[in-house]
Amino acid sequence: MSTDSIWWGGTLPKLADMTALGDSGMPGYIGIEFVEVGDRSITARMPVDARTHQPFGRLHGGASVALAETVGSVAAGHVVDRSQFAAVGMEINANHIRPVYDSYVYATATPENIGRTTHVWSIRIVDEQGRLVCISRLTMAVIPLERK
């Protein structure tokens, strides 16, 4: 592993563990699963189906934002010492670029800044052909566990 790894303790997070974090909440309901982890990024995919469509059969913008926040939040949570800190969302924005009607979309979170009390993450969501669907920026607060 590269010395440029951002993950706490220098250990890559396990895909199954990251996916399991959302099993009992929205990420599990809408089918988000983590599929790749690298030294400076993580990627998850989400199905584009009845659970994530808007009324015209396109990927719902809110589903894209839920995917972006899930991937960015899980990434931020694995950069801090989770025995002492939690990373919680402060702000998210998203620009929706192109429609998707079916199949999967893939979201990759990479850090723009990892500070002591805040993180800023960029999340790119692409379709199966690698075309940009949505770009998002997520700001996370790092707080002591007793404030969680």
DSSP file with accessible surface (Angstrom, degrees, kcal/mol):
  #  RESIDUE AA STRUCTURE BP1 BP2  ACC     N-H-->O    O-->H-N    N-H-->O    O-->H-N    TCO  KAPPA ALPHA  PHI   PSI    X-CA   Y-CA   Z-CA
    1    1 A M              0   0  135      0, 0.0     4,-0.0     0, 0.0    10,-0.0   0.000 360.0 360.0 360.0 145.0    0.0    0.0    0.0
    2    2 A S    >   -     0   0   46      1,-0.1     3,-1.1     2,-0.1     0, 0.0  -0.294 360.0-126.0 -68.9 152.2    1.2    3.5   -0.8
    3    3 A T  T 3  S+     0   0  142      1,-0.2    -1,-0.1     3,-0.0     7,-0.0   0.531 105.0  75.6 -74.9  -4.0    2.3    5.8    2.0
    4    4 A D  T 3   +     0   0  103      6,-0.0    -1,-0.2     2,-0.0    -2,-0.1   0.307  65.5 133.5 -87.7   7.7   -0.3    8.3    0.6
    5    5 A S    <   -     0   0   26     -3,-1.1    35,-0.2     1,-0.1    34,-0.1  -0.348  42.2-162.8 -62.4 136.9   -3.2    6.4    2.1
    6    6 A I        +     0   0   23     33,-2.3    -1,-0.1     2,-0.1    34,-0.1   0.543  51.7 113.9 -94.8 -10.1   -5.7    8.6    3.9
    7    7 A W  S >  S-     0   0    8     32,-0.4     3,-2.6     1,-0.1    72,-0.3  -0.378  78.9 -96.6 -74.9 142.3   -7.4    5.8    5.9
    8    8 A W  G >  S+     0   0  143     70,-2.6     3,-1.0     1,-0.3    -1,-0.1  -0.264 110.5   9.5 -57.0 130.1   -7.0    5.7    9.7
    9    9 A G  G 3  S-     0   0   67      1,-0.2    -1,-0.3    70,-0.1     3,-0.1   0.502 118.4 -88.2  77.9   1.6   -4.3    3.4   10.8
   10   10 A G  G <  S+     0   0   29     -3,-2.6     2,-0.5     1,-0.2    -1,-0.2   0.618  93.1 127.7  73.8  13.3   -3.1    3.0    7.2
   11   11 A T    <   -     0   0   92     -3,-1.0    -1,-0.2    -4,-0.1     3,-0.1  -0.888  63.2-120.4-108.7 129.2   -5.5    0.1    6.6
   12   12 A L        -     0   0   64     -2,-0.5    27,-0.1    -3,-0.1     3,-0.0  -0.434  35.5-112.0 -63.2 132.6   -7.9    0.1    3.6
   13   13 A P        -     0   0   13      0, 0.0     2,-0.4     0, 0.0    -1,-0.1  -0.323  33.2-109.2 -62.0 150.6  -11.5   -0.2    4.8
   14   14 A K     >  -     0   0  135      1,-0.1     4,-2.2    -3,-0.1     5,-0.2  -0.690  16.7-139.2 -85.7 132.1  -13.3   -3.4    4.0
   15   15 A L  H  > S+     0   0   60     -2,-0.4     4,-2.5     1,-0.2    19,-0.4   0.910 101.9  50.6 -56.8 -47.4  -15.9   -3.2    1.3
   16   16 A A  H  > S+     0   0   73      1,-0.2     4,-2.5     2,-0.2    -1,-0.2   0.896 110.0  50.8 -62.0 -38.1  -18.4   -5.5    3.1
   17   17 A D  H  > S+     0   0   95      2,-0.2     4,-1.2     1,-0.2    -1,-0.2   0.904 110.5  48.6 -66.8 -40.8  -18.0   -3.6    6.4
   18   18 A M  H  < S+     0   0    2     -4,-2.2     4,-0.5     2,-0.2     3,-0.4   0.921 113.1  47.4 -66.0 -42.2  -18.7   -0.3    4.6
   19   19 A T  H >< S+     0   0   32     -4,-2.5     3,-1.5     1,-0.2     4,-0.3   0.929 107.6  56.7 -63.2 -42.8  -21.8   -1.7    2.9
   20   20 A A  H >< S+     0   0   50     -4,-2.5     3,-1.3     1,-0.3     4,-0.4   0.771  90.0  74.4 -63.4 -25.1  -23.1   -3.2    6.1
   21   21 A L  T 3< S+     0   0  101     -4,-1.2    -1,-0.3    -3,-0.4     3,-0.3   0.830 104.9  37.2 -55.9 -32.6  -23.0    0.2    7.8
   22   22 A G  T X  S+     0   0   12     -3,-1.5     6,-2.1    -4,-0.5     3,-1.9   0.394  83.2 107.1-102.3   5.7  -26.2    1.1    5.8
   23   23 A D  T <  S+     0   0  104     -3,-1.3    -1,-0.2    -4,-0.3    -2,-0.1   0.830  85.1  41.3 -55.6 -36.0  -28.0   -2.2    5.8
   24   24 A S  T 3  S+     0   0  128     -4,-0.4    -1,-0.3    -3,-0.3     2,-0.2   0.343 117.7  45.4 -98.1  10.2  -30.7   -1.1    8.3
   25   25 A G  S <> S-     0   0   36     -3,-1.9     4,-2.1     0, 0.0     3,-0.5  -0.507 109.5 -56.4-132.2-160.6  -31.2    2.4    6.9
   26   26 A M  H  > S+     0   0  117      1,-0.2     4,-2.7     2,-0.2     5,-0.2   0.882 124.7  58.2 -54.7 -45.5  -31.7    4.3    3.6
   27   27 A P  H  4>S+     0   0   28      0, 0.0     5,-2.6     0, 0.0     4,-0.5   0.916 110.3  44.6 -55.8 -40.1  -28.5    3.1    2.0
   28   28 A G  H >45S+     0   0   27     -6,-2.1     3,-0.7    -3,-0.5    -2,-0.2   0.908 111.8  53.0 -67.7 -40.4  -29.6   -0.5    2.4
   29   29 A Y  H 3<5S+     0   0  159     -4,-2.1    -1,-0.2    -7,-0.3    -3,-0.2   0.903 112.9  42.5 -63.2 -40.8  -33.1    0.3    1.2
   30   30 A I  T 3<5S-     0   0   11     -4,-2.7    -1,-0.2    -5,-0.2    -2,-0.2   0.451 117.8-111.2 -91.3   3.8  -32.0    1.9   -2.0
   31   31 A G  T < 5 +     0   0   20     -3,-0.7     2,-0.3    -4,-0.5    -3,-0.2   0.719  51.0 169.6  84.9  25.2  -29.3   -0.7   -2.6
   32   32 A I      < +     0   0    9     -5,-2.6     2,-0.4    -6,-0.2    -1,-0.2  -0.512   5.7 174.7 -72.9 131.0  -26.1    1.1   -2.1
   33   33 A E  E     -A   45   0A  72     12,-2.2    12,-3.0    -2,-0.3     2,-0.3  -1.000  30.9-122.3-137.9 140.1  -23.0   -1.2   -2.0
   34   34 A F  E     +A   44   0A  10    -19,-0.4    10,-0.3    -2,-0.4   -15,-0.1  -0.639  31.8 170.3 -81.6 134.4  -19.4   -0.4   -1.8
   35   35 A V  E     +     0   0A  52      8,-2.6     2,-0.3    -2,-0.3     9,-0.2   0.556  56.3  23.6-124.0 -14.0  -17.4   -1.8   -4.7
   36   36 A E  E     -A   43   0A 116      7,-1.7     7,-2.8   -21,-0.1     2,-0.4  -0.983  49.0-173.9-157.5 142.8  -13.9   -0.3   -4.6
   37   37 A V  E     +A   42   0A  31     -2,-0.3     5,-0.2     5,-0.2     2,-0.2  -0.998  12.3 172.9-137.9 135.1  -11.4    1.2   -2.2
   38   38 A G        -     0   0   21      3,-3.0     3,-0.3    -2,-0.4    -2,-0.0  -0.677  51.9 -82.7-126.0-173.5   -8.1    2.8   -3.0
   39   39 A D  S    S+     0   0   46     -2,-0.2   -33,-2.3     1,-0.2   -32,-0.4   0.794 126.6  15.1 -64.9 -26.8   -5.5    4.7   -1.1
   40   40 A R  S    S+     0   0  123    -35,-0.2     2,-0.3   -34,-0.1    -1,-0.2   0.195 124.1  40.6-134.6  17.2   -7.3    8.0   -1.5
   41   41 A S        -     0   0   28     -3,-0.3    -3,-3.0    69,-0.2     2,-0.3  -0.993  51.4-153.2-158.9 159.8  -10.9    7.2   -2.7
   42   42 A I  E     -AB  37 109A   0     67,-1.4    67,-2.5    -2,-0.3     2,-0.4  -0.979  13.1-157.2-134.4 153.0  -13.8    4.9   -2.2
   43   43 A T  E     +AB  36 108A  11     -7,-2.8    -8,-2.6    -2,-0.3    -7,-1.7  -0.989  10.2 178.6-132.4 137.4  -16.5    3.9   -4.7
   44   44 A A  E     -AB  34 107A   0     63,-2.2    63,-3.0    -2,-0.4     2,-0.3  -0.923  15.2-143.3-129.0 158.6  -20.1    2.6   -4.2
   45   45 A R  E     -AB  33 106A  60    -12,-3.0   -12,-2.2    -2,-0.3    61,-0.2  -0.876   8.8-166.2-121.6 158.3  -22.8    1.8   -6.7
   46   46 A M  E     - B   0 105A   0     59,-2.3    59,-2.3    -2,-0.3   -14,-0.1  -0.997  24.5-117.2-141.1 135.6  -26.5    2.2   -6.6
   47   47 A P  E     - B   0 104A  10      0, 0.0     2,-0.8     0, 0.0    57,-0.3  -0.426  15.6-138.8 -70.9 146.4  -29.2    0.6   -8.8
   48   48 A V        +     0   0    6     55,-3.1    55,-0.4    -2,-0.1     2,-0.2  -0.920  59.2 113.1-103.3 101.7  -31.3    2.9  -10.9
   49   49 A D  S >> S-     0   0   48     -2,-0.8     3,-1.7    53,-0.2     4,-1.0  -0.766  84.8 -53.0-151.2-165.7  -34.7    1.3  -10.5
   50   50 A A  T 34 S+     0   0   91      1,-0.3     3,-0.3    -2,-0.2     7,-0.1   0.810 129.5  57.5 -55.5 -30.7  -38.2    1.9   -9.0
   51   51 A R  T 34 S+     0   0  101      1,-0.2    -1,-0.3   -22,-0.1    -3,-0.1   0.777 117.5  31.5 -70.2 -26.3  -36.6    2.7   -5.6
   52   52 A T  T <4 S+     0   0    2     -3,-1.7     8,-3.2     2,-0.1    11,-0.2   0.306  96.8 107.2-118.3   7.7  -34.5    5.5   -7.0
   53   53 A H  B  <  -F   59   0B  60     -4,-1.0     6,-0.2    -3,-0.3    48,-0.1  -0.549  57.5-140.0 -84.9 153.7  -36.7    6.8   -9.9
   54   54 A Q    >   -     0   0   47      4,-2.8     3,-2.2    -2,-0.2     4,-0.1  -0.447  49.1 -81.1 -94.4 177.8  -38.6   10.1  -10.0
   55   55 A P  T 3  S+     0   0  124      0, 0.0    -2,-0.0     0, 0.0     5,-0.0   0.725 129.1  55.6 -59.2 -21.1  -42.1   10.1  -11.6
   56   56 A F  T 3  S-     0   0  172      2,-0.1     3,-0.1     3,-0.0    -3,-0.0   0.273 120.2-103.3 -95.9  12.5  -40.7   10.3  -15.2
   57   57 A G  S <  S+     0   0   25     -3,-2.2     2,-0.2     1,-0.3    -5,-0.0   0.559  82.3 123.4  82.6   8.2  -38.6    7.2  -14.8
   58   58 A R  S    S-     0   0  104      1,-0.1    -4,-2.8    -4,-0.1    -1,-0.3  -0.623  77.0 -80.9 -95.6 161.7  -35.3    9.0  -14.4
   59   59 A L  B     -F   53   0B  18     41,-2.4    -6,-0.2    -6,-0.2     2,-0.2  -0.407  53.6-118.4 -58.2 126.0  -32.8    8.8  -11.6
   60   60 A H     >  -     0   0   87     -8,-3.2     4,-1.8    -2,-0.1     3,-0.5  -0.508   9.8-135.1 -70.1 133.9  -34.2   11.0   -8.8
   61   61 A G  H  > S+     0   0   25      1,-0.2     4,-2.2    -2,-0.2     5,-0.2   0.869 106.7  56.6 -58.5 -35.1  -31.9   13.9   -7.8
   62   62 A G  H  > S+     0   0   38      1,-0.2     4,-2.5     2,-0.2    -1,-0.2   0.855 103.4  53.3 -66.4 -32.3  -32.5   13.1   -4.2
   63   63 A A  H  > S+     0   0   11     -3,-0.5     4,-2.5   -11,-0.2    -1,-0.2   0.910 107.8  51.1 -68.5 -38.3  -31.3    9.5   -4.7
   64   64 A S  H  X S+     0   0    3     -4,-1.8     4,-2.8     2,-0.2    -2,-0.2   0.919 111.3  47.8 -62.4 -41.4  -28.1   10.9   -6.2
   65   65 A V  H  X S+     0   0   39     -4,-2.2     4,-3.1     2,-0.2     5,-0.3   0.905 109.8  52.2 -67.6 -39.5  -27.6   13.1   -3.2
   66   66 A A  H  X S+     0   0   17     -4,-2.5     4,-2.3     2,-0.2    -2,-0.2   0.920 111.7  47.2 -62.2 -40.4  -28.3   10.2   -0.8
   67   67 A L  H  X S+     0   0    0     -4,-2.5     4,-2.6     2,-0.2     5,-0.3   0.944 113.1  48.5 -64.0 -46.9  -25.6    8.2   -2.7
   68   68 A A  H  X S+     0   0    0     -4,-2.8     4,-2.7     1,-0.2     5,-0.3   0.934 113.5  46.2 -60.5 -45.9  -23.1   11.1   -2.6
   69   69 A E  H  X S+     0   0   71     -4,-3.1     4,-2.6     1,-0.2     5,-0.3   0.896 112.2  51.6 -67.4 -36.1  -23.7   11.7    1.1
   70   70 A T  H  X S+     0   0   23     -4,-2.3     4,-2.5    -5,-0.3     5,-0.3   0.957 113.4  42.9 -63.0 -50.1  -23.4    8.0    1.9
   71   71 A V  H  X S+     0   0    0     -4,-2.6     4,-2.3     1,-0.2    -2,-0.2   0.938 118.1  45.3 -65.1 -44.4  -20.1    7.6    0.1
   72   72 A G  H  X S+     0   0    0     -4,-2.7     4,-2.7    -5,-0.3    -1,-0.2   0.906 114.0  49.0 -66.8 -39.1  -18.6   10.8    1.4
   73   73 A S  H  X S+     0   0   31     -4,-2.6     4,-2.4    -5,-0.3    -1,-0.2   0.915 111.7  47.8 -67.6 -43.1  -19.8   10.2    5.0
   74   74 A V  H  X S+     0   0   19     -4,-2.5     4,-1.1    -5,-0.3    -1,-0.2   0.924 112.7  50.2 -64.5 -40.9  -18.4    6.6    5.0
   75   75 A A  H >< S+     0   0    0     -4,-2.3     3,-1.1    -5,-0.3     4,-0.4   0.962 111.5  47.4 -60.0 -50.0  -15.1    7.9    3.6
   76   76 A A  H >X S+     0   0    0     -4,-2.7     3,-1.4     1,-0.3     4,-0.8   0.885 108.0  56.6 -60.4 -38.3  -14.9   10.6    6.2
   77   77 A G  H 3< S+     0   0   14     -4,-2.4    -1,-0.3     1,-0.3    -2,-0.2   0.731 105.7  51.0 -66.6 -21.0  -15.7    8.2    9.0
   78   78 A H  T << S+     0   0   17     -3,-1.1   -70,-2.6    -4,-1.1    -1,-0.3   0.393 101.5  61.4 -97.9   3.9  -12.8    6.0    8.0
   79   79 A V  T <4 S+     0   0   15     -3,-1.4     2,-0.2    -4,-0.4    -2,-0.2   0.632  99.8  62.7 -97.9 -19.0  -10.2    8.8    8.0
   80   80 A V  S  < S-     0   0   14     -4,-0.8     2,-1.1   -72,-0.1   -72,-0.2  -0.619 100.3 -92.6-104.0 164.1  -10.7    9.6   11.7
   81   81 A D    >>  -     0   0   28     -2,-0.2     4,-2.5     1,-0.2     3,-2.0  -0.644  38.3-161.6 -73.7 102.3  -10.1    7.5   14.8
   82   82 A R  T 34 S+     0   0  133     -2,-1.1    -1,-0.2     1,-0.3    -4,-0.0   0.595  83.7  67.8 -71.6  -6.7  -13.6    6.1   15.2
   83   83 A S  T 34 S+     0   0   87      1,-0.1    -1,-0.3    -3,-0.0     3,-0.1   0.671 120.0  19.0 -81.0 -13.5  -12.9    5.2   18.8
   84   84 A Q  T <4 S+     0   0  109     -3,-2.0    61,-2.3     1,-0.2     2,-0.3   0.620 123.6  40.8-124.6 -25.0  -12.8    8.9   19.6
   85   85 A F  E  <  -C  144   0A  75     -4,-2.5     2,-0.3    59,-0.3    -1,-0.2  -0.904  50.4-158.7-133.8 156.9  -14.5   10.8   16.7
   86   86 A A  E     -C  143   0A  16     57,-2.7    57,-3.0    -2,-0.3     2,-0.5  -0.948  17.5-137.9-126.6 151.1  -17.5   10.7   14.4
   87   87 A A  E     -C  142   0A  19     -2,-0.3     2,-0.3    55,-0.2    55,-0.2  -0.955  26.3-177.9-110.1 125.4  -17.8   12.6   11.1
   88   88 A V  E     -C  141   0A  58     53,-2.7    53,-3.4    -2,-0.5     2,-0.1  -0.941  30.6 -98.8-126.5 147.7  -21.2   14.1   10.5
   89   89 A G  E     +C  140   0A  38     -2,-0.3    51,-0.2    51,-0.2     3,-0.1  -0.356  35.9 168.8 -68.2 138.4  -22.6   16.1    7.5
   90   90 A M  E     -     0   0A 115     49,-3.1     2,-0.3     1,-0.4    50,-0.2   0.682  67.9  -6.2-110.7 -42.2  -22.6   19.9    7.5
   91   91 A E  E     -C  139   0A  82     48,-1.6    48,-3.0     2,-0.0    -1,-0.4  -0.981  55.4-175.7-158.4 143.2  -23.5   20.8    3.9
   92   92 A I  E     -C  138   0A  41     -2,-0.3     2,-0.3    46,-0.2    46,-0.2  -0.995   3.0-178.4-140.7 143.1  -23.9   19.1    0.6
   93   93 A N  E     -C  137   0A  49     44,-1.9    44,-1.5    -2,-0.3     2,-0.3  -0.946   5.7-168.1-134.1 161.6  -24.5   20.4   -2.9
   94   94 A A  E     -C  136   0A  26     -2,-0.3     2,-0.5    42,-0.2    42,-0.2  -0.990  15.8-155.2-151.2 140.9  -25.1   18.6   -6.2
   95   95 A N  E     -C  135   0A  97     40,-2.6    40,-2.0    -2,-0.3     2,-0.6  -0.989  19.2-146.9-115.1 121.5  -25.2   19.5   -9.9
   96   96 A H  E     +C  134   0A 103     -2,-0.5    38,-0.3    38,-0.2    37,-0.1  -0.800  22.5 173.0 -92.6 121.9  -27.2   17.0  -11.9
   97   97 A I        +     0   0   92     36,-3.3    37,-0.2    -2,-0.6    -1,-0.2   0.864  55.9   5.8-101.1 -46.3  -25.7   16.7  -15.4
   98   98 A R  S    S-     0   0   99     35,-1.1    -1,-0.3    33,-0.1     2,-0.1  -0.987  72.0-107.8-144.1 151.5  -27.4   13.9  -17.3
   99   99 A P        -     0   0   55      0, 0.0     2,-0.4     0, 0.0   -39,-0.1  -0.416  23.3-164.1 -78.2 154.9  -30.4   11.6  -16.8
  100  100 A V        -     0   0   11     -2,-0.1   -41,-2.4   -41,-0.1     3,-0.1  -0.993   8.3-177.7-134.4 138.9  -30.1    7.8  -16.1
  101  101 A Y        -     0   0  115     -2,-0.4     2,-0.3   -43,-0.2    -1,-0.1   0.669  62.1 -11.0-110.4 -25.5  -33.0    5.5  -16.6
  102  102 A D  S    S+     0   0  110      2,-0.1     2,-0.2   -43,-0.0    -1,-0.2  -0.902  94.2  50.6-159.6-176.6  -31.8    2.1  -15.5
  103  103 A S  S    S-     0   0   48    -55,-0.4   -55,-3.1    -2,-0.3     2,-0.3  -0.529  91.0 -44.9  77.8-135.4  -28.7    0.0  -14.6
  104  104 A Y  E     -B   47   0A  70    -57,-0.3    24,-0.5    -2,-0.2     2,-0.3  -0.927  37.0-150.0-131.3 154.8  -26.3    1.4  -12.0
  105  105 A V  E     -BD  46 127A   0    -59,-2.3   -59,-2.3    -2,-0.3     2,-0.4  -0.923  16.6-145.8-118.0 152.6  -24.6    4.6  -11.1
  106  106 A Y  E     -BD  45 126A  54     20,-2.7    20,-2.6    -2,-0.3     2,-0.5  -0.974   7.4-161.5-123.3 129.5  -21.2    4.7   -9.4
  107  107 A A  E     -BD  44 125A   0    -63,-3.0   -63,-2.2    -2,-0.4     2,-0.5  -0.943   3.3-167.9-114.7 128.1  -20.1    7.4   -6.9
  108  108 A T  E     -BD  43 124A  44     16,-2.3    16,-2.1    -2,-0.5     2,-0.5  -0.971   6.3-157.1-117.7 124.2  -16.4    8.0   -6.1
  109  109 A A  E     +BD  42 123A   0    -67,-2.5   -67,-1.4    -2,-0.5    14,-0.2  -0.876  15.2 173.2-101.1 130.4  -15.5   10.1   -3.1
  110  110 A T  E     - D   0 122A  53     12,-2.5    12,-2.8    -2,-0.5     2,-0.2  -0.985  33.1-109.8-132.4 145.5  -12.1   11.8   -3.0
  111  111 A P  E     + D   0 121A  15      0, 0.0    10,-0.3     0, 0.0     3,-0.1  -0.508  25.6 179.7 -78.7 139.1  -10.9   14.3   -0.4
  112  112 A E  E    S+     0   0A 119      8,-3.4     2,-0.3     1,-0.4     9,-0.2   0.722  82.8   0.3 -94.9 -37.2  -10.3   18.0   -1.2
  113  113 A N  E     - D   0 120A  89      7,-1.9     7,-2.6     2,-0.0     2,-0.6  -0.945  57.0-165.9-154.1 131.3   -9.3   18.7    2.4
  114  114 A I  E     + D   0 119A  61     -2,-0.3     5,-0.2     5,-0.2     2,-0.2  -0.931  27.6 169.2-118.9 100.6   -8.9   16.6    5.5
  115  115 A G        -     0   0   26      3,-2.4    -2,-0.0    -2,-0.6     0, 0.0  -0.489  48.6-100.7-102.9-179.6   -8.6   18.9    8.5
  116  116 A R  S    S+     0   0  215     -2,-0.2     3,-0.1     1,-0.2    -1,-0.1   0.881 118.8  13.9 -69.1 -37.0   -8.7   18.3   12.2
  117  117 A T  S    S+     0   0   69      1,-0.2    25,-2.7    24,-0.1     2,-0.3   0.572 129.4  35.7-118.7 -13.6  -12.4   19.5   12.6
  118  118 A T  E     - E   0 141A  49     23,-0.2    -3,-2.4   -31,-0.0     2,-0.3  -0.993  55.4-165.2-141.4 150.7  -13.7   19.6    9.0
  119  119 A H  E     -DE 114 140A   2     21,-2.2    21,-2.8    -2,-0.3     2,-0.4  -0.966   7.4-155.4-126.6 149.0  -13.4   17.6    5.8
  120  120 A V  E     -DE 113 139A  34     -7,-2.6    -8,-3.4    -2,-0.3    -7,-1.9  -0.997  17.2-173.5-124.4 126.0  -14.4   18.6    2.2
  121  121 A W  E     -DE 111 138A   0     17,-2.9    17,-2.8    -2,-0.4     2,-0.4  -0.937  16.5-146.9-120.6 140.4  -15.1   15.7   -0.2
  122  122 A S  E     -DE 110 137A  24    -12,-2.8   -12,-2.5    -2,-0.4     2,-0.5  -0.901  15.3-165.6-101.2 136.2  -15.8   15.7   -3.9
  123  123 A I  E     -DE 109 136A   0     13,-2.8    13,-2.6    -2,-0.4     2,-0.5  -0.985   3.2-166.0-126.5 120.6  -18.1   13.0   -5.1
  124  124 A R  E     -DE 108 135A 122    -16,-2.1   -16,-2.3    -2,-0.5     2,-0.5  -0.926   4.9-161.4-104.8 126.8  -18.4   12.2   -8.9
  125  125 A I  E     +DE 107 134A   0      9,-3.1     8,-3.3    -2,-0.5     9,-1.8  -0.944  15.8 176.4-109.6 126.6  -21.4   10.0   -9.9
  126  126 A V  E     -DE 106 132A  31    -20,-2.6   -20,-2.7    -2,-0.5     6,-0.2  -0.869  25.9-120.6-126.0 159.8  -21.1    8.4  -13.3
  127  127 A D  E >   -D  105   0A   7      4,-2.1     3,-2.2    -2,-0.3   -22,-0.2  -0.251  48.6 -84.6 -86.5-176.3  -23.2    5.9  -15.3
  128  128 A E  T 3  S+     0   0   89    -24,-0.5   -23,-0.1     1,-0.3    -1,-0.1   0.706 130.7  56.2 -67.6 -15.8  -21.9    2.5  -16.5
  129  129 A Q  T 3  S-     0   0  131      2,-0.1    -1,-0.3     0, 0.0     0, 0.0   0.371 120.1-109.3 -92.3   3.4  -20.4    4.2  -19.6
  130  130 A G    <   +     0   0   50     -3,-2.2     2,-0.3     1,-0.3    -2,-0.1   0.565  69.2 147.3  81.5  10.3  -18.3    6.5  -17.3
  131  131 A R        -     0   0  115      1,-0.1    -4,-2.1     2,-0.0    -1,-0.3  -0.609  57.1-103.5 -82.3 138.9  -20.3    9.6  -18.3
  132  132 A L  E     + E   0 126A  43     -2,-0.3    -6,-0.3    -6,-0.2     3,-0.1  -0.394  44.4 166.7 -64.9 126.1  -20.8   12.2  -15.6
  133  133 A V  E     -     0   0A   4     -8,-3.3   -36,-3.3     1,-0.4   -35,-1.1   0.738  66.5  -3.5-105.0 -41.5  -24.3   12.1  -14.1
  134  134 A C  E     -CE  96 125A   0     -9,-1.8    -9,-3.1   -38,-0.3     2,-0.4  -0.989  53.6-155.5-155.7 142.8  -23.8   14.3  -11.0
  135  135 A I  E     +CE  95 124A  51    -40,-2.0   -40,-2.6    -2,-0.3     2,-0.3  -0.987  22.8 179.2-122.9 135.5  -21.0   16.1   -9.2
  136  136 A S  E     -CE  94 123A   4    -13,-2.6   -13,-2.8    -2,-0.4     2,-0.4  -0.955  21.1-152.9-136.6 152.0  -21.3   16.8   -5.5
  137  137 A R  E     -CE  93 122A 113    -44,-1.5   -44,-1.9    -2,-0.3     2,-0.4  -0.998  15.3-167.4-126.4 134.2  -19.3   18.5   -2.7
  138  138 A L  E     -CE  92 121A   0    -17,-2.8   -17,-2.9    -2,-0.4     2,-0.5  -0.982   8.0-158.6-125.9 128.4  -19.8   17.4    0.9
  139  139 A T  E     -CE  91 120A  27    -48,-3.0   -49,-3.1    -2,-0.4   -48,-1.6  -0.930  15.3-166.8-106.5 129.2  -18.5   19.2    4.0
  140  140 A M  E     -CE  89 119A   0    -21,-2.8   -21,-2.2    -2,-0.5     2,-0.4  -0.910  13.4-142.1-117.1 142.7  -18.2   17.0    7.1
  141  141 A A  E     -CE  88 118A  17    -53,-3.4   -53,-2.7    -2,-0.4     2,-0.6  -0.852  12.6-143.5 -98.7 138.0  -17.7   18.1   10.7
  142  142 A V  E     +C   87   0A  17    -25,-2.7   -55,-0.2    -2,-0.4   -65,-0.0  -0.914  30.3 174.6-101.3 117.3  -15.4   15.9   12.9
  143  143 A I  E     -C   86   0A  15    -57,-3.0   -57,-2.7    -2,-0.6     5,-0.1  -0.913  36.8 -97.8-125.4 152.3  -16.8   15.8   16.4
  144  144 A P  E >   -C   85   0A  39      0, 0.0     3,-2.2     0, 0.0     4,-0.4  -0.360  40.1-114.7 -62.4 146.8  -16.0   13.9   19.6
  145  145 A L  G >  S+     0   0   61    -61,-2.3     3,-1.7     1,-0.3   -60,-0.1   0.825 112.8  66.3 -55.3 -33.6  -18.1   10.8   20.1
  146  146 A E  G 3  S+     0   0  165    -62,-0.3    -1,-0.3     1,-0.3   -61,-0.1   0.728 101.6  50.4 -65.5 -15.4  -19.8   12.2   23.2
  147  147 A R  G <         0   0  175     -3,-2.2    -1,-0.3   -61,-0.0    -2,-0.2   0.495 360.0 360.0 -94.4  -6.1  -21.4   14.8   20.9
  148  148 A K    <         0   0  174     -3,-1.7    -3,-0.1    -4,-0.4    -2,-0.1   0.567 360.0 360.0 -58.4 360.0  -22.7   12.3   18.4
